[in-house]
């Protein structure tokens, strides 16, 4: 496939770019930051004219795309003022979605966020493991934008029944070098309570994107994308019982099973995490 990847210079984006290229796809990185190369185009995603022009064709680079992977955004709350985060992220996503539609592209995969699940869970989740079945509960401007982006995608796929948009509620993205800090989380279960002790190896983020490009059907679907385990050494059941004693646990969870359910991504996309911080720790030992 010929794929436009926004945000391919970021932490997750670099891994997605490599995964898709290794899978044989032709990928062009559209980002504000990056190194001049045949595979990179510098762009301001808040400028619709630039976005639609880039997706339609660029001299000496491409004449059109089969799919868009949209990761370019301010990646978390508190980096910039709230209004700046809102303006940048909602406008960038609208521009990418609309430009893709004008270019006749029918497959879009983009980064929503685990924050729409109700992070940092100061208000307890409705049940554990959390999944995509309960209404969004944004608790920050950043998360509000992610919720609104999902609502926009729902309407765009209603307008065009052939359009496929997959919203990935990525958990906290980690690279292998980040795993050295994980054992320190055991000292206090509240340190990582804010996202139910979840994470996603950035390489598995690339796999998830690839699965969606291959397997996602027309229409809109949201998916939690997380590792198969938690960041903690202790059992998932004991964490839930201690920190959220009043919350129903709806299934028997495995010893270290993620409490951010990835059952939907497994079932519909064929996603299966291949990397764990535990494997990295074992190899190091």
PyMOL commands that set and color helices and strands:
alter all, ss='L'
color gray80, all
select helices_A, chain A and resi 11-22+48-56+82-102+114-117+141-159+176-187+189-195+202-215+236-243+263-269+277-284
alter helices_A, ss='H'
color red, helices_A
select strands_A, chain A and resi 2-6+26-31+40-42+67-70+107-111+164-170+173-174+200-201+219-225
alter strands_A, ss='S'
color yellow, strands_A
deselect
rebuild
show_as cartoon
